[in-house]
Amino acid sequence: MIRFAFGLTVLSLCVPAAHADLVLDDFSTALAGLTASGVGSSNTLSASASVVGGIRDARVTVLNSSSGFPVPSGTLTIDSSSSPRFADFQSNSSADAIFALEYDGTSGFNTGPLPSAGLNLNLAGATGFSFSYITSSNFTVTIAVVDSTGTTNDSGTFNLPGVTNLTNAFLPISGFSGGGSIFNNSNIGGFRLTFSAGRDFDVTIADGILLVIPANGNGDVIPEPGTLVLAGVLGAVGVGLGLARRRRVA
């Protein structure tokens, strides 16, 4: 079992201040351990939740295995009762496993491109996605965004380092395949975030996932001391939380 004390480190791509964020998921709706076991296996849960669109589609997939024992598996849990609330994903020493979260206002996870969606959000001026995380391993986040007709995808893939203190990550939509133009030219219909790493992977994401929209609405980042206030609040809330609930997947 890994124990981390929640401090706070701010990446060079830190969370901008003075913004009117869209909260994709604040983790206030719990998810019991969603587990996939065995090579090629997937497990999906779609449920009403306090998220954008009102429905969270969660999926865990085991891609391959280095051995037959222990049985390769991955488990995703969202704890809504802790402070801060958090999502935790673990793959065991045999499994190369990934997990994904989808928010499109409809129930059902599609394994291919993000399907035609039930949302219609005007998010012009958005600058990127942000969340706070802690993990001992480097990992990759791929974010796909679809317009309200379900016909246009814009996606970005970002590599994040392992960190031993709770760290803010900001993933700019300027780094997406379409340069984020979908946010300025189309109403948004859905989001999918896919997290992947190697075997024996354990990552915790604290207090939710945001789409950052600066208050001035034109996509400019507004630096101000509020960023430091946010860091202090998160650090104060999290220091000393050892995540005793974290258990390595057997």
N, C-alpha and C positions, 0 to 999 in steps of 0.2 A: 504493500500500500504506500502510495506517495502522499506526503503531507507538505502543503505549502502554506506559508503565512502570506496573507494578502497585503502586500505593500503596493506601491505604484511607480511604474517607470513610464515615461512618455516617449514614444518613438519620434523620430524626426518627422514622420507623417502623423502629427498629433491631431486630436479632435479640435476642430475650430470652435470658437466661442460665438456668442450672440447669434444663434440660429433658431429657426422654427423647425425642429426635426420632425420627421414622420417616424413614429415608433412601429417598426415591423412586428416586433415581438418583445414584450417586457418580461417574459417568463413568469407571469402571474398565473398562468394556467399550467398545472403540473403535467408531467408525462412520466408514467411509471416505466421501468426499464424496458425499452423496445430493443429486442435482441434478434440478430440473425446468426444462425449456427450452421456451419458446413460450407465448403467451397461452392461459390455460385449462388448462395442463398440470399434472399432479400426478405425484409419484413417491413410493412408499411402500416402506418396508422393515420387516419384522417379524422379529425375531431374538431368540434366547435371550441373556440379558444378566444382569449382576449388578445387578438392579433389583428393586423390590418386585413380586412376582408372577412374576419370572423371565423376563419377555418385554417387550421394548421395541418399541413400534410408533412409527415415525418417518415423518413425511409433510412434503413440501415442495410448495407450490402457487403457481403464478404466476397472479395475479388479472387483471391488465391491463397495458397497455404504453403508454408515452408516445411510442414510435417503433419502427420496425422494426429499427434497428441501434444497438447490438449486439442480438442475439437476446435477448429478456428471459429472465432465468433467476435462480434462487435455489439456493444450495448450503448444506447442513448437514454439518458435520464434528464428530466427537467425538474428541479426542486423549487417549488414556489413558496415554501415555508421558511427558507433560510434568509439571512440578511448578510450579504446581498443574495437575491435569487440567482440561480445559475443553471446552465445546461452543461452536462458532463458526458463525454463520449470516451469509451475505452475499447480498444481491440487487444486481444491477448497475444501471447508470444508467437502463435502460429499463424495469425490472420493478418492479411492486408485488407483492411476493411475501411469503408467510407460511410459518411452519413450526410443526409441532405434535408433541408427545410424548405418548404414551398408555400408561398402565400399568393393566392390568386382568386380568392373568393369562392372557389368551388372545391368540392370534395373529390379526392382521388389524385394520386401521384402518377404522372406520366413518365415512363422511363426514357422517352425520346425528348424532342424539343418541348419546351414549355407550351402547353396547349392554349387554345383560345380561352380567354380568362373572363372572370365575372366582375372585375374591378374596372373603374374608369377614373383614374386619378390624374389631375393636372399637376405635375411636379416640375415644371420649368424652373431652372435655377438651382436644382439639386447639384451638390458637388461630390458626394461620395457616401459610402457606407462606413459605419463605425461600430466597434464593439470592443470590450475589454476582455482579455484572455490571459491564461497562464497554462504553460505546458513545458515539458522537458524536451520536446522534439520539434524540429522544423516541420511545417506543414503547408498545404496549399488550399486556398479558398477560390472557388470559381463561382461567380455570380452571373446569372442570366436574367435579363429583363425582357418582357414581352409587351407590345403595345395592346391597346384595348380590343383590337381585332384578332389578336393571337397570331399575326402574320409576320411581325418584325421582331427579331431577337437581337439584342446588343449584349455582349458578354465580356467579362474580364477575368483573368486568372492572376492571382497574387500569391507570392511566396512569403511566408511569415516565419521569423526565427523562434526557436524555443526560448522561453524566458522564465526566470524563477520568481518574479514578482508580477502582480497583476499589471498588465500593460495595455494602454489604449492603442488600437490600430485604426487607421483611417485609409480606406481603399478608394481612391479617386475614380470617378466615372470617366475622367479624361483618359484613363488607361484602358478603357473598354475597346473592343474591336471596332465599334462604330464611333469611337470618341465621345460616347455619351449623347450623341445627337438625338437619340430617341426621347430623351427627357425634354428636349426643347421643341420637338416637332410632333410628338404624339402623346396622347393620353396613355398612361401606364395601366396595364392590365394584370401584371403579375410579376413575382420575383421568385427565384430559386437560388439557394446558396448551398454549395456542395463542399464539404471539408474532407480532405484526404491526407494521409501520411503513410509511413511505413508500418511495420509490425510493432506490436507492443506500444501502441499509441494511446496517450491519455491527455485530453484537453478539456479545460473548463472555461466557459464563456459566462461572464458575470453581468447581471442586470440588463440584459437584452441586446437587441440589434436595432440600429437606427439608420435612417437615410437622412443625411445632413442637408438642410436647406437653409442657407444664411437668411437672416432677417431682412436684408435689403432686397432679396428675391432675384438678384442678377447673377448669382453663382460665385460672387466674390467671397473669399475668406476674410473675416474681420478679426484680426488679432487683437486681443485685449486681456487684461488681467483675469477675466472670468475663467479663462482656461486653467489658471493656477488654482482658482477657487474650486473648480470641478475636481481637479486632481486631489486637493486636500480633503474634500468631502468623501470621495471614493476611498482614499487611503484610510481615513478615520473609520469609515464604516467597515472596511475589510480587514484591517490589521488584526492579526491574531486568529482569524478564522482558519482553522486547520483542515477544513473539508474532511471531517472524520467519516462522512458518509461515503467517501470514495472507496470503492473496492475494486481491486484488479479482477478482470473477468477470468474466471477459472478455465 
